[in-house]
Amino acid sequence: MRKWISGLLAGLLIVIVSAGCGKAPAVSAPPDSSEGGVLTLPTESEASTTQPPVSNENLNPLTGKSDLTKGGTRPVGVMIGNNSTSRPQHGIDKADLYVEAETEGGITRILALFANAERIPAQLGPVRSARSPFVTIAQAMDIVYAHAGGSTPALDTLKKIKIDNINALSYDGSTFWRDEQLKKSKGLEYSMMTSGDKLKARMDKLKIGTTATRPVPFGFGDKAGNGAGASLQVNVSDSRAVTFVYDSTSGLYTKGNGKIGDTTTHKAADGTPIQVTNILVMYADKVMENELTCNFKLASGSGLLVTGGASRPMTYTCTADKLAFREEDGTELAVSPGKTYICLVNSKLKSKTALA
């Protein structure tokens, strides 16, 4: 009996010593295990690193927010008029990203970008003609580009490059329509409208893909700038300016639009103001294509990011395959999650940019 007790105590001592040295006892596997009868359990750290990453299928590639429900990730851009007769525009406040640039005679137009066609509202317009700087950006980002005709240089470029574009003047009222009230009050060229469901139907008919083929031109993060950024005025032409005023409570900038020294809040037709989280200013040399229309040299340049009530410098490059914004150290530019407004500005007007 004493020998049996002594043996038992010795066995228990071996188990206790082994546990004290950090050696967990082996766990017997089921009899039919293919691992030779022993199943090794992963440690807590091993288990956490071997789990598959969780993908966010609802992530909006243009805003960095999880607000996509369906429709794919291929951005769709629509050319919107922005002279005084064009305003107030229908649905302009709903865009995920904006690009504004001078097109002719000091007048600007806006490329309203949406993460996919189904994010476009039930009425968007007035849809205006294609212009060269927007065609360049559409190619670089591989967006589906919707417009109503275009300048001769812009249409010539669209014929040469590979880009999915939907021309309102090439289709019947199944994709675009004329708002009769606007046609009477503002004229034919300011009455063209479209909608998300009609553009999506046209894309389906043309078998245009809805999956993004290019990364967005910036990343998302919370990096802070060290320059002023509570308000911004940018002269987008010799006669036109845009302003952005920051609200620290909402974290948003409200856009103003108009003549230099006389800007008013830029509102959609329903009275909703354009509000964004980030403003990117791209400086580029302006060139005249002819006596009327202008373009910009977009291969590379400097710029400015304004977000969170502060600002910092940035740079950009633009090729047929990619538009990219970068920090001064060459790393990918990090903007705050939310809508972004891009202002393409003549380099000669850089000194007119005012921050406070």
C-alpha positions as CSV (number, residue, x, y, z in Angstrom):
1,M,0.0,0.0,0.0
2,R,2.8,2.4,0.9
3,K,4.5,1.6,-2.4
4,W,1.3,2.4,-4.3
5,I,0.9,5.8,-2.4
6,S,4.5,6.6,-3.0
7,G,4.1,6.0,-6.7
8,L,1.0,8.1,-6.9
9,L,2.7,11.0,-5.1
10,A,5.7,10.8,-7.4
11,G,3.4,11.0,-10.5
12,L,1.6,14.0,-9.1
13,L,4.9,15.7,-8.4
14,I,6.1,15.2,-12.0
15,V,2.8,16.8,-13.3
16,I,3.2,19.8,-10.9
17,V,6.8,20.4,-11.8
18,S,6.0,20.2,-15.5
19,A,3.2,22.7,-15.1
20,G,5.5,25.0,-13.2
21,C,7.9,25.0,-16.1
22,G,5.2,26.2,-18.5
23,K,4.7,22.8,-20.2
24,A,1.1,22.1,-20.8
25,P,0.1,18.5,-20.8
26,A,-0.7,17.0,-24.2
27,V,-4.4,16.7,-25.1
28,S,-5.5,13.4,-26.5
29,A,-7.1,13.6,-29.9
30,P,-10.1,11.5,-30.9
31,P,-9.2,8.0,-32.0
32,D,-9.7,8.8,-35.7
33,S,-7.4,11.8,-35.7
34,S,-5.0,12.0,-38.6
35,E,-2.4,13.6,-36.4
36,G,-1.3,10.3,-34.8
37,G,-3.4,10.6,-31.7
38,V,-2.1,14.0,-30.4
39,L,-3.8,17.4,-31.1
40,T,-1.7,20.5,-30.4
41,L,-3.7,23.6,-29.4
42,P,-2.5,27.0,-30.6
43,T,-1.5,29.5,-28.0
44,E,-3.7,32.7,-27.6
45,S,-1.2,34.8,-29.6
46,E,-1.0,32.2,-32.4
47,A,-4.8,32.0,-32.6
48,S,-5.2,35.7,-33.0
49,T,-2.6,36.0,-35.8
50,T,-3.9,33.1,-37.8
51,Q,-7.5,34.4,-38.1
52,P,-8.5,35.6,-41.6
53,P,-8.8,39.5,-41.8
54,V,-12.3,40.9,-41.7
55,S,-13.2,42.6,-44.9
56,N,-15.4,45.7,-45.0
57,E,-17.6,45.3,-48.0
58,N,-19.5,48.5,-47.1
59,L,-16.4,50.7,-47.2
60,N,-16.8,53.7,-49.4
61,P,-13.5,54.1,-51.3
62,L,-14.0,57.9,-51.8
63,T,-14.9,58.8,-48.2
64,G,-13.4,56.0,-46.1
65,K,-16.7,55.5,-44.4
66,S,-18.8,52.3,-44.1
67,D,-21.9,53.6,-46.0
68,L,-22.0,51.5,-49.1
69,T,-24.9,49.1,-49.2
70,K,-24.9,48.0,-52.9
71,G,-23.9,49.1,-56.3
72,G,-20.1,48.2,-56.4
73,T,-17.1,50.4,-55.9
74,R,-16.6,51.9,-59.4
75,P,-16.8,55.7,-59.1
76,V,-19.2,57.5,-61.4
77,G,-18.5,61.2,-62.2
78,V,-21.0,63.7,-63.7
79,M,-20.1,67.0,-65.2
80,I,-22.2,69.8,-63.5
81,G,-22.4,73.4,-64.6
82,N,-21.3,76.0,-62.0
83,N,-21.9,79.4,-63.5
84,S,-24.6,81.7,-62.0
85,T,-27.3,80.3,-64.4
86,S,-26.5,76.7,-63.5
87,R,-27.0,77.4,-59.8
88,P,-28.6,76.2,-57.6
89,Q,-27.8,72.7,-58.9
90,H,-30.0,69.7,-58.2
91,G,-28.4,67.0,-56.0
92,I,-25.0,68.5,-55.9
93,D,-24.7,68.2,-52.1
94,K,-25.0,64.4,-52.3
95,A,-21.6,63.8,-54.1
96,D,-18.9,61.9,-52.3
97,L,-16.0,63.9,-53.9
98,Y,-15.8,67.0,-56.0
99,V,-13.3,68.4,-58.5
100,E,-13.7,72.1,-59.5
101,A,-11.6,73.8,-62.2
102,E,-11.8,76.7,-64.6
103,T,-13.0,75.8,-68.0
104,E,-13.4,79.1,-69.9
105,G,-13.6,82.8,-69.3
106,G,-13.1,82.5,-65.6
107,I,-16.1,80.2,-65.3
108,T,-15.7,76.9,-63.4
109,R,-17.4,73.5,-63.7
110,I,-17.7,70.7,-61.1
111,L,-17.1,67.0,-61.6
112,A,-19.4,65.4,-59.0
113,L,-18.1,62.0,-58.1
114,F,-20.1,59.2,-56.4
115,A,-18.7,55.9,-55.1
116,N,-21.1,54.1,-57.5
117,A,-24.1,54.9,-59.7
118,E,-26.7,53.9,-57.1
119,R,-25.5,56.7,-54.7
120,I,-26.5,59.3,-57.3
121,P,-29.8,61.0,-56.3
122,A,-33.1,60.9,-58.2
123,Q,-32.3,64.3,-59.9
124,L,-28.8,65.6,-60.6
125,G,-27.9,68.5,-62.8
126,P,-27.6,70.5,-64.8
127,V,-25.4,68.1,-66.7
128,R,-22.9,70.0,-68.8
129,S,-20.3,69.2,-71.4
130,A,-16.9,67.5,-71.0
131,R,-13.8,69.6,-70.5
132,S,-10.2,68.5,-70.9
133,P,-8.9,68.7,-67.2
134,F,-11.8,66.6,-66.0
135,V,-11.3,64.0,-68.8
136,T,-7.6,63.7,-67.6
137,I,-8.7,63.1,-64.0
138,A,-11.5,60.7,-65.1
139,Q,-8.9,58.6,-67.1
140,A,-6.4,58.6,-64.2
141,M,-9.1,57.4,-61.7
142,D,-10.9,55.1,-64.3
143,I,-14.2,56.6,-63.4
144,V,-17.4,56.2,-65.5
145,Y,-17.6,59.7,-67.0
146,A,-21.1,61.2,-67.7
147,H,-21.4,64.4,-69.7
148,A,-23.5,66.3,-72.3
149,G,-21.3,66.7,-75.4
150,G,-18.0,68.5,-74.9
151,S,-15.5,71.0,-76.2
152,T,-13.7,69.9,-79.4
153,P,-10.4,69.1,-77.5
154,A,-12.2,67.1,-74.8
155,L,-14.2,65.1,-77.3
156,D,-11.1,64.4,-79.3
157,T,-9.3,63.1,-76.2
158,L,-12.3,60.9,-75.3
159,K,-12.0,59.3,-78.7
160,K,-8.4,58.5,-78.2
161,I,-8.2,57.2,-74.7
162,K,-9.8,54.1,-73.1
163,I,-12.5,55.4,-70.8
164,D,-16.1,54.5,-70.1
165,N,-18.0,57.6,-70.9
166,I,-21.8,58.2,-71.2
167,N,-22.6,61.2,-73.5
168,A,-26.1,62.6,-72.9
169,L,-26.2,63.7,-76.5
170,S,-25.8,60.1,-77.7
171,Y,-28.8,58.7,-75.9
172,D,-32.5,59.3,-75.6
173,G,-34.5,60.2,-72.6
174,S,-34.0,56.8,-71.0
175,T,-30.8,58.1,-69.3
176,F,-31.0,61.9,-69.4
177,W,-34.0,64.2,-69.6
178,R,-34.9,67.9,-69.9
179,D,-36.5,69.6,-66.9
180,E,-39.3,71.6,-68.6
181,Q,-39.4,74.3,-65.9
182,L,-35.7,74.9,-66.1
183,K,-35.8,74.9,-69.9
184,K,-38.4,77.7,-69.7
185,S,-36.7,79.7,-67.0
186,K,-33.0,79.2,-67.7
187,G,-32.7,77.8,-71.3
188,L,-32.1,74.5,-73.0
189,E,-28.4,74.0,-72.0
190,Y,-29.2,74.4,-68.3
191,S,-32.1,71.9,-68.2
192,M,-30.3,68.5,-68.7
193,M,-30.8,66.1,-65.7
194,T,-29.9,62.5,-64.9
195,S,-30.4,60.1,-62.0
196,G,-28.6,57.2,-60.4
197,D,-31.1,54.6,-61.5
198,K,-31.1,55.7,-65.1
199,L,-27.2,55.8,-65.2
200,K,-27.0,52.4,-63.6
201,A,-29.5,51.0,-66.2
202,R,-27.3,52.5,-69.0
203,M,-24.2,51.1,-67.5
204,D,-25.8,47.6,-67.3
205,K,-26.9,47.9,-71.0
206,L,-23.4,48.9,-72.1
207,K,-21.9,46.2,-69.8
208,I,-19.8,48.7,-67.9
209,G,-18.2,47.2,-64.9
210,T,-19.0,48.3,-61.3
211,T,-15.8,47.2,-59.6
212,A,-13.0,49.7,-59.1
213,T,-9.8,49.1,-61.0
214,R,-7.7,51.8,-59.5
215,P,-7.0,52.8,-55.9
216,V,-8.3,56.2,-54.7
217,P,-5.7,58.9,-54.9
218,F,-5.2,59.2,-51.1
219,G,-5.4,57.2,-47.9
220,F,-7.3,57.9,-44.7
221,G,-5.9,58.8,-41.3
222,D,-5.9,61.3,-38.5
223,K,-2.6,63.1,-39.2
224,A,-2.8,66.7,-38.1
225,G,-1.4,69.7,-40.0
226,N,0.5,72.5,-38.4
227,G,-0.7,75.4,-40.5
228,A,-3.8,77.6,-40.3
229,G,-7.0,76.0,-41.6
230,A,-10.1,77.4,-39.9
231,S,-11.0,79.2,-43.1
232,L,-9.7,79.0,-46.7
233,Q,-10.2,81.2,-49.8
234,V,-9.0,79.9,-53.1
235,N,-9.1,81.9,-56.3
236,V,-10.1,79.3,-58.9
237,S,-9.8,81.9,-61.7
238,D,-9.1,85.6,-62.1
239,S,-12.7,86.4,-61.3
240,R,-14.0,83.5,-59.2
241,A,-13.3,82.3,-55.7
242,V,-14.3,79.5,-53.4
243,T,-14.3,79.7,-49.6
244,F,-14.4,77.1,-46.9
245,V,-15.3,77.8,-43.3
246,Y,-14.7,75.2,-40.6
247,D,-17.1,74.2,-37.8
248,S,-15.2,72.5,-35.0
249,T,-18.4,70.9,-33.6
250,S,-19.3,69.1,-36.8
251,G,-15.7,68.8,-38.2
252,L,-17.1,70.0,-41.5
253,Y,-16.2,72.9,-43.9
254,T,-19.1,74.8,-45.5
255,K,-18.4,75.9,-49.1
256,G,-18.9,79.4,-50.4
257,N,-19.0,80.2,-54.1
258,G,-19.0,83.4,-56.2
259,K,-17.1,86.4,-57.4
260,I,-13.9,87.3,-55.6
261,G,-14.9,89.3,-52.4
262,D,-18.6,88.3,-52.8
263,T,-19.0,84.6,-52.1
264,T,-22.2,83.1,-50.8
265,T,-22.9,79.7,-49.3
266,H,-23.0,77.1,-52.1
267,K,-26.4,75.4,-51.7
268,A,-28.2,72.7,-53.7
269,A,-31.6,73.4,-55.1
270,D,-33.3,72.1,-51.9
271,G,-31.3,74.5,-49.8
272,T,-28.7,72.0,-48.5
273,P,-25.2,73.5,-48.3
274,I,-22.2,71.7,-49.7
275,Q,-20.2,70.5,-46.7
276,V,-17.0,68.5,-46.7
277,T,-14.3,67.2,-44.4
278,N,-11.2,67.8,-46.5
279,I,-10.1,70.3,-49.1
280,L,-7.3,69.6,-51.5
281,V,-5.8,72.4,-53.6
282,M,-3.8,71.3,-56.7
283,Y,-1.6,74.0,-58.3
284,A,-0.9,73.5,-62.0
285,D,0.1,75.6,-65.0
286,K,-2.9,76.7,-67.0
287,V,-2.7,76.5,-70.8
288,M,-5.2,77.7,-73.4
289,E,-6.4,75.0,-75.8
290,N,-7.9,77.6,-78.1
291,E,-9.3,81.1,-77.8
292,L,-12.0,79.8,-75.5
293,T,-11.2,76.7,-73.4
294,C,-8.4,76.0,-71.1
295,N,-6.5,73.0,-69.7
296,F,-3.9,72.3,-67.0
297,K,-0.5,70.6,-67.0
298,L,-1.2,67.9,-64.4
299,A,1.8,65.6,-64.6
300,S,3.0,66.7,-61.2
301,G,2.8,69.6,-58.8
302,S,2.4,70.9,-55.3
303,G,-0.7,71.6,-53.3
304,L,-2.4,72.0,-50.0
305,L,-4.5,69.8,-47.7
306,V,-6.9,71.6,-45.3
307,T,-8.7,69.4,-42.8
308,G,-9.7,69.5,-39.1
309,G,-9.1,73.2,-38.8
310,A,-5.5,73.0,-39.9
311,S,-3.4,72.7,-43.1
312,R,-0.3,71.1,-44.4
313,P,1.5,71.0,-47.8
314,M,1.2,68.0,-50.2
315,T,2.3,67.0,-53.7
316,Y,0.6,65.1,-56.5
317,T,1.3,63.2,-59.7
318,C,-1.1,62.4,-62.4
319,T,-0.6,59.8,-65.2
320,A,-3.0,58.0,-67.5
321,D,-3.1,55.1,-64.9
322,K,-3.0,56.9,-61.6
323,L,-3.7,60.1,-59.7
324,A,-1.8,60.2,-56.4
325,F,-1.6,62.7,-53.6
326,R,1.4,62.5,-51.2
327,E,2.8,64.0,-48.0
328,E,5.9,66.1,-48.3
329,D,8.0,63.1,-47.3
330,G,6.7,61.1,-50.2
331,T,4.3,58.8,-48.3
332,E,0.7,58.5,-49.2
333,L,-1.4,61.5,-48.2
334,A,-3.8,60.8,-45.3
335,V,-7.0,62.6,-45.3
336,S,-9.7,62.4,-42.7
337,P,-12.7,60.0,-43.4
338,G,-15.4,62.0,-45.1
339,K,-16.1,64.0,-48.3
340,T,-13.3,65.7,-50.1
341,Y,-13.4,68.9,-52.3
342,I,-10.5,69.2,-54.9
343,C,-9.8,72.7,-56.3
344,L,-7.6,72.7,-59.4
345,V,-5.9,76.1,-59.5
346,N,-3.7,78.0,-61.9
347,S,-0.2,78.1,-60.4
348,K,-0.1,81.9,-61.0
349,L,-2.9,82.3,-58.5
350,K,-1.1,80.4,-55.7
351,S,-0.2,83.6,-53.9
352,K,-3.9,84.5,-53.7
353,T,-4.7,81.5,-51.5
354,A,-5.6,82.8,-48.1
355,L,-5.7,80.7,-44.9
356,A,-6.8,81.8,-41.4
